[in-house]
C-alpha cells in the first residue's frame, strides 16, 4: 500500500550536497547559501556572502567545508574557484559604524538580505547558517552548523571569510599599530594591548563592551577615533 501524502525522500548525496539536492529535486532550486564573517570581532566590517552553486557538483569544489576548518591557504585557493564556478555570488560589507547603529544581530540579518538581493539569479530557496532571516523574498531555512552541512553555505562562508581577511589586511596600512592583518579585528591579547595603548580607531565597534570600556577610560578620542 502507498502512503498519502507522498513523502520527500532525501537521498544521501556526496559531500555537503544532500540538502541542496533534495530541494532541487523537489522543484525548489536554485538554492542559495548565506553566511557571515566577523560577527564576533570588535573591529572591522561584518561581511556577508550569498552563493548559488551549480546543481551538479564540480570536482574543484570537493574541499568545501566550514571556512573555520580550512587553512588560510585552502580558503585562498577555493575563493577564485567559487567565484568562477558559482552560478551566482554576492558579497556585502556592513561597516563598523552601521553595526554600532543597529546592533550586530540586526546588521547580520540586514547583511544577509542585501547579499541575497545582490545575486544575479533569483534563488528558489535560501539556506542560512544558524538562524532565521525574516524578510527574504523566497522560502528559507536556518541550518545549525550550516557551513559544515551544505555546500552552498560553505561556499558563502569562504567568500565572506576571505573578503573580510583581505579587508583587515588593507586596514593595517590605514591604522598601523593595531595588528589588524594578524588578528583580523578579533579580541586577542595583542589586539587588546594595542587598543589600550592607542585607543579605539574609526574601525572599532564602540557598541562592544571592551571597546567602550577603553574609550571611557581614556576620556577622549585617540588614534583617529570617532
Secondary structure by P-SEA (a helix, b strand, c coil): cccccbbbbbcccccccaaaaaaaaaccccbbbbbccccccccccbbbbbbccccccccccccccccccccaaaaaaaaaaaaaccccbbbbbbcaaaaaaccaaaaaaaaaaaaaaaccccccbbbbccccccccccbbbbbcccccccaaaaaaaaaaaaaaaaaaaaacccccccccccccccccaaaaaaaaacccccccccccaaaaaaaaaacccccccc
